Amino acid sequence: MVNQIGLPILNHTQMIQKKYSYLLIACLILVFISCNNSPENKELDQHPNLILNAKSVSEIKANLGNVPLFDETLAQTKEDVDAAIEKGIEVPVPKDMAGGYTHTQHKLNYANMQKAGVLFQLLGDEKYAIFVRDMLLAYAKIFPTFETHPEPRSYATGKFFWQCLNDSNWLTYTSQAYDCIYDWLPKEQTDYLNTNLFRPYADFLSVGNPKYFNRVHNHSTWGNVAVGMIGLVMDDEELINRALYGLDKSDVDLTEKDNDGGFIYDKEGKAGFLANVDSPFSPDGFYTEGPYYQRYAMYPFLIFAEALQNKKPDLKIFEYKNGVLIKAVDALLNLTDVDGEFFPLNDGQKGMSYYTSSLVSAVDIAYFYGKQDARLLSVAKKQGAVQLDATGLKVALALKNGAEKPFVKESMELSDGSKGDEGGIGILRYNNQKQTMALVYKYAAQGLSHGHYDKLSFSMYENGDEVLQDYGLSRFVNVEQKNGGGYLKENKTYAKQTIAHNTITQNETSHFGYDFETGSKYHPEKYIFDASNANFQLVSAKEKNAYPGTEMHRTFMMVKDADIEKPFIIDINKVQSNKNNQYDLPFHYFGQIIATSFSYNVPKTLSPLGDKYGYNHIWKEGVGTANAESIQFTWLDNKRFYTITSATNKDDELILARVGANDPEFNLRKDPSIIIRKKNTQNTVYASIIESHGNYDPVKEVAKNAYSNFSKIEVLTDTVDYTAIKITFKTGKEKLLILANTNNNSQKEHTATVKGTNYTWTGTYYYK
């Protein structure tokens, strides 16, 4: 039955049942409301809730004035932002590339907005919120007035900047500022900003630039994080998921490459933030692009992780991939010299160090969300600043209580590849109170688009100074006069080429023919890493694909002999091929030549060493012939003497070279090298001793221990299975070194015959 308006007529029993149904629904609604108004959920709904939240703000305020390092950082931040407010808001129409006025101003704007947002929360002064609001409204006004930046030189042209990468920097920092004033703003303004600036900006960086966004690369990490951060602020689940998992595959051409040579998606067809954690990081925390770009990427990786931990704790992001983001900070700090400067593996600007602001954040976040590693505190103390949030407060409080321990960099190996099976980096170190030495051996994968073609290359450091160098990158970052602050063409024509590194070049052709796709398929194989004996540390690896038909097997030993003040390096480079080739092994040194054991001729007119693969950028300043079974080359740098003693064939060429040919704009440094060239050779062994000895006092004009401690090094025998080397000291003492080339089992017993004498030992080497 129904009533006159069509609703059913209920009997008494039905009415009671419906009454109880309403009561049940009402109870469920009350439970739901109660659960969602619990302190935890209520805090997640309130702003700020990314890097700062109500709890951390309250805790920080309670400690202000009693935590020296935090207070000092806050005071400096206030000084910076007050100066910016005094100067006034400038939001110029984009025009310049990196280093130009508009580029620099937009960088200052996002940095100052982020700082101002923090100051508003911690100090409560509305002038900081007003500054952020007015800046955002100015950006929202100009955002729709142009399509893209006027400089179209990037594969992904940006909006306020010449490339999307820098726009992602802007949005990552600005999201934090917006979060800090979100609840202070009237709803009509947040609606306006969300609709007219932030959502369109997030779409521009993602669906508008799929080649940029759906990539495994530090660029895409910034893009993913920018979209994810603003998604968290706006509670936009679509943007958050887009950030975490990438765009839908139907929107992206899987085979398309950008003009840096990088592929869309990782090897398993994944994209987004999580793919950028999975693929480039090894289980040890090594980032395949190298420490320079790992340093750059650690800020977005960790700041987004912190935001996710605060806003979406169920993701347990700091436990992802066995806590690799925390491990990555430790790995990165270990990839520095004694002064904290990053080893310039792959594209890397020299001088970049853990004093950069991105590492201040990384150290604080790693300490807070890791195991409160007291070694990190000593780094934070040197940095002299902290992040202005709960992580920085915790670090500052621990430092106030004197909890820090020294961060001692020991010998270590860092694997490469998402599974740790694509070679790696081996670092041999010697430390005492007055002397440090480090040898960095690279047997890693290609390193994506920032990788160099330098398999089995190395560099050497003493007391923080480069002794034998990796060239690094060819770029003047943010120096507008030099190609707008971008990469110079010489980065590809020289800095990435094999001859620019301390490793073998065959037939004047770079590894893999300088082909990115080929190089990305292969990696060297670790043979052994053993630093268990501080007096005899060893690292060894093989490369079988850089030149088809040729296998290179290079081994380094750092030896501390009781009769010599400093450690010395033994370098054994074994080459086997299916045909005769020309092999060039350079040593890129610094300083002044002091003496050579060989004669050489200096041409009256300089000519390039070759016509491509980097040889076209090298002047041939002198050429000699070994005419001996062992040669020596001594130079002076940083008031210290160095000597390379090498086993040679009598007809080996010794080339004294210098960078600078075919460089009309003087983009390259004029760095020297010595090249040992073997012509028309099939199988060979390069065996060398590299040593630091003595010093020169320019005030007293006294040279101490200016001569090498060695008289010669000889290759006694070389077979597929064993290579035997004899080292003769100036004192007449001799050492025999035998390497097992095909079996790296530490428990394997070997017997080798050298010059009619049998030697038996267990393990990969014999040294006596």
Secondary structure by P-SEA (a helix, b strand, c coil): cccccbbbbbcaaaaaaaaaaaaaaaaaaaaaaaaaacaaaaaaaccccccccaaaaaaaaacccccaaaaaaaaaaaaaaaaaaaacccccccccccccaaaaaaaaaaaaaaaaaaaaaacccaaaaaaaaaaaaaaaaacccccccccccccbbbcccccaaaaaaaaaaaaaaaaaccccccaaaaaaaacccaaaaaaaaccccccccccccaaaaaaaaaaaaaaaaaccaaaaaaaaccccccccccccccccccccccccccccaaaaacccccccccccccaaaaaaaaaaaaaaaaaaaaccccccccccccaaaaaaaaaaaaccccccccccccccccccccccaaaaaaaaaaaaaccccaaaaaaaaaaccccccaaaaaaaaaaaacccccccccccccccccccccbbbbbbbcccccbbbbbbbbbccccccccccccccbbbbccccccccccccccccccccccccccccccccccccccccccccccccccccccaaaaaabbbbbcccccccccccccccccccccccbbbbbbbbbcccccccbbbbbbbbbbbccbbbbbbbbbbcccccccccbbbbbbcbbbbcccccccccccccccccccccbbbbbbccccbbbbbbbbbcccbbbbbccccccccccccccccbbbbbbcccccccbbbbbbccbbbbccccccccccccccccccccccccbbbbbbbccccbbbbbbbbcccccccbbbbbbcccbbbbbccccccc
